[in-house]
Amino acid sequence: MLVVVGGHTRNIGKTSAVCELIRSFPAQDWTAVKITQYGHSVCSANGEPCDCQTADHTLALSEERNAETGTDTSRYLAAGAARSLWLRTRQGQLAEAMPRLRMELAKAANNVLESNSVIRLLRPDLYLAVLSPGVVDFKPSAQYVLDRADAFLLTEPLQEPAWQGISQRLVLSKPHFAYTAGEPYSAELLAWLASRLNTEAPPEGSASGQRLSLL
């Protein structure tokens, strides 16, 4: 099972959504992957400012082993992921990292990826898109794959979305669920996810462990 979680911009709860999925369905033994694409003058090896243009700095894939640092990949482990990986590439060069990523994904029965752009290169079993109608920014990478979403997680009601050129009808025509970062998934969302994951839904609010309010 391959699940992708994306969203239209930063800091709207994508990482929390990944963590809650892991926490709600622990028997899946998830491998979780954070995918980051950096712009010019940022090194893919460590995410720091960099003037290098050498080929060995175009991508990096590392495994997180510490569940207590508070980074996104650390939060995956704290939520119960069996493995947590961080893939970094330069902007527009994600395709070059795919052979290496596919090797890692093949090691696990269930994977969850936090990314929008990877939708262009993989066909997941399930794509969840986090939308925050009150936040104006809408990344082109998210807009391009919006129609591929299987369901939308809405951080607030959709009556007056801030976006121009985004079809409200598209969002409402697909399964959509109220979602608050750091809070348990609703019983309705858990049941829907369980049907797609071919497993039993846990009781609402039953997932163990501390829920972080960080986005």
C-alpha positions as CSV (number, residue, x, y, z in Angstrom):
1,M,0.0,0.0,0.0
2,L,1.3,3.4,-1.0
3,V,-0.3,6.5,0.5
4,V,0.7,10.1,-0.5
5,V,-0.2,13.1,1.7
6,G,0.1,16.5,0.1
7,G,-1.3,20.0,0.5
8,H,-1.5,23.3,-1.3
9,T,1.1,25.1,0.8
10,R,3.4,25.0,3.8
11,N,2.3,24.9,7.5
12,I,-1.2,23.7,7.0
13,G,-0.9,20.3,8.8
14,K,0.5,17.8,6.2
15,T,3.0,16.3,8.6
16,S,0.4,16.1,11.3
17,A,-1.9,14.3,8.8
18,V,0.9,11.8,8.1
19,C,1.5,11.2,11.8
20,E,-2.1,10.7,12.5
21,L,-2.4,8.1,9.8
22,I,0.5,6.2,11.2
23,R,-0.8,6.5,14.7
24,S,-4.4,5.5,13.8
25,F,-3.3,2.3,11.9
26,P,-0.1,1.1,13.7
27,A,-0.5,-2.5,12.5
28,Q,0.5,-1.4,9.0
29,D,4.1,-0.9,10.1
30,W,4.5,2.2,8.0
31,T,7.7,3.4,6.3
32,A,7.3,7.2,6.2
33,V,9.1,9.4,3.8
34,K,9.5,13.2,3.8
35,I,10.3,14.6,0.3
36,T,11.9,18.0,0.1
37,Q,12.9,19.9,-3.1
38,Y,15.3,22.8,-2.6
39,G,15.8,25.8,-4.8
40,H,19.0,27.2,-6.2
41,S,21.9,27.6,-3.8
42,V,20.6,25.2,-1.2
43,C,22.4,21.9,-0.8
44,S,20.3,18.8,-1.1
45,A,22.7,16.9,1.1
46,N,21.8,18.8,4.3
47,G,19.4,21.6,3.3
48,E,21.9,24.4,4.1
49,P,22.9,27.3,1.9
50,C,25.4,26.1,-0.6
51,D,27.2,27.3,-3.7
52,C,28.3,23.9,-4.9
53,Q,27.0,22.6,-8.2
54,T,28.6,19.1,-8.1
55,A,26.5,16.1,-9.2
56,D,26.8,14.4,-5.8
57,H,24.9,17.2,-4.1
58,T,21.8,16.9,-6.3
59,L,20.0,14.4,-4.0
60,A,20.3,12.8,-0.6
61,L,18.3,10.1,1.2
62,S,18.8,9.6,4.9
63,E,17.1,7.5,7.6
64,E,15.9,9.2,10.8
65,R,16.7,7.2,14.0
66,N,15.8,9.7,16.7
67,A,12.2,10.1,17.7
68,E,12.8,13.0,20.1
69,T,14.3,15.8,18.0
70,G,10.9,17.3,16.8
71,T,11.8,17.3,13.1
72,D,9.2,16.1,10.7
73,T,10.9,12.7,10.2
74,S,11.4,12.4,14.0
75,R,7.7,13.0,14.4
76,Y,7.0,10.1,12.1
77,L,8.9,7.8,14.4
78,A,7.2,9.2,17.5
79,A,3.9,8.5,15.9
80,G,4.9,4.8,15.5
81,A,6.5,4.5,12.0
82,A,8.7,1.5,11.6
83,R,11.1,3.5,9.5
84,S,11.4,7.2,8.7
85,L,13.3,8.6,5.7
86,W,14.1,12.1,4.4
87,L,14.6,12.5,0.6
88,R,16.1,15.8,-0.6
89,T,16.6,16.9,-4.2
90,R,17.1,20.1,-6.1
91,Q,14.0,21.6,-7.5
92,G,12.9,19.9,-10.6
93,Q,15.2,16.9,-10.1
94,L,13.0,14.5,-8.2
95,A,12.8,12.1,-11.1
96,E,16.6,11.4,-10.7
97,A,15.9,10.2,-7.1
98,M,13.1,7.8,-8.0
99,P,15.2,4.7,-8.6
100,R,16.7,5.0,-5.1
101,L,13.4,5.8,-3.5
102,R,11.7,2.9,-5.2
103,M,14.3,0.6,-3.7
104,E,13.5,1.8,-0.2
105,L,9.7,1.6,-0.8
106,A,10.1,-2.0,-2.0
107,K,11.4,-3.0,1.5
108,A,8.0,-2.2,3.2
109,A,4.5,-3.4,2.6
110,N,3.0,0.0,3.5
111,N,4.5,3.4,2.8
112,V,3.3,6.9,3.3
113,L,5.0,9.8,1.5
114,E,4.6,13.5,2.3
115,S,4.8,15.3,-1.1
116,N,2.9,16.7,-3.9
117,S,5.4,16.4,-6.8
118,V,5.9,12.7,-6.4
119,I,2.3,12.2,-7.7
120,R,3.7,13.0,-11.2
121,L,6.1,10.1,-10.9
122,L,4.3,7.4,-8.8
123,R,0.8,6.1,-8.9
124,P,-0.2,5.8,-5.2
125,D,-3.1,3.6,-3.9
126,L,-4.3,6.7,-2.0
127,Y,-3.6,10.4,-2.3
128,L,-4.9,12.7,0.5
129,A,-4.7,16.5,0.0
130,V,-4.8,18.8,3.0
131,L,-6.5,22.1,2.1
132,S,-6.8,25.2,4.2
133,P,-9.3,27.5,2.5
134,G,-8.2,30.6,4.5
135,V,-4.6,30.4,3.3
136,V,-4.2,32.2,-0.1
137,D,-1.0,30.5,-1.4
138,F,-1.6,27.5,-3.7
139,K,1.6,25.9,-5.0
140,P,1.6,25.0,-8.7
141,S,2.7,21.5,-7.8
142,A,-0.4,21.0,-5.7
143,Q,-2.7,22.6,-8.3
144,Y,-1.4,20.4,-11.1
145,V,-2.3,17.2,-9.2
146,L,-5.4,18.4,-7.4
147,D,-7.8,16.3,-9.5
148,R,-5.8,13.2,-8.6
149,A,-6.7,13.4,-4.9
150,D,-8.9,10.6,-3.5
151,A,-10.0,12.7,-0.6
152,F,-9.5,16.2,0.9
153,L,-8.8,17.0,4.5
154,L,-10.2,20.5,5.1
155,T,-8.8,22.5,8.0
156,E,-11.8,24.9,7.9
157,P,-15.2,25.1,6.0
158,L,-15.0,25.6,2.2
159,Q,-17.7,28.2,1.9
160,E,-15.3,31.0,1.0
161,P,-12.0,29.6,-0.2
162,A,-9.2,32.2,-0.7
163,W,-8.0,30.7,-4.0
164,Q,-8.5,32.0,-7.4
165,G,-8.8,29.5,-10.3
166,I,-9.4,26.5,-8.0
167,S,-12.6,24.5,-8.6
168,Q,-14.6,24.4,-5.4
169,R,-16.9,21.9,-7.3
170,L,-14.0,19.5,-7.7
171,V,-13.3,19.5,-4.0
172,L,-16.9,19.0,-3.0
173,S,-17.4,16.2,-5.6
174,K,-14.9,14.0,-3.8
175,P,-14.8,12.7,-0.2
176,H,-13.9,15.5,2.1
177,F,-13.5,15.6,5.8
178,A,-13.0,18.1,8.6
179,Y,-9.4,18.0,9.9
180,T,-7.5,19.8,12.6
181,A,-3.8,19.3,12.8
182,G,-2.7,17.6,16.0
183,E,-6.2,16.2,16.7
184,P,-7.4,12.6,16.2
185,Y,-9.1,11.8,12.9
186,S,-12.9,11.7,13.1
187,A,-14.8,8.4,13.1
188,E,-16.0,9.2,9.6
189,L,-12.5,9.7,8.3
190,L,-11.2,6.6,10.1
191,A,-13.9,4.4,8.6
192,W,-13.2,5.8,5.1
193,L,-9.5,5.2,5.5
194,A,-10.0,1.7,6.9
195,S,-12.0,0.8,3.8
196,R,-9.3,2.0,1.5
197,L,-6.5,0.4,3.5
198,N,-8.5,-2.9,3.7
199,T,-8.3,-3.0,7.5
200,E,-10.5,-2.4,10.5
201,A,-11.1,1.2,11.7
202,P,-9.9,1.9,15.2
203,P,-12.4,3.5,17.7
204,E,-12.5,7.3,17.4
205,G,-9.8,8.9,19.5
206,S,-8.3,5.5,20.5
207,A,-4.9,6.0,18.9
208,S,-2.2,6.1,21.6
209,G,0.6,8.5,22.1
210,Q,1.0,12.2,22.4
211,R,-0.5,14.3,19.5
212,L,1.7,17.2,18.5
213,S,0.1,20.5,17.6
214,L,3.0,21.4,15.3
215,L,2.2,21.7,11.7
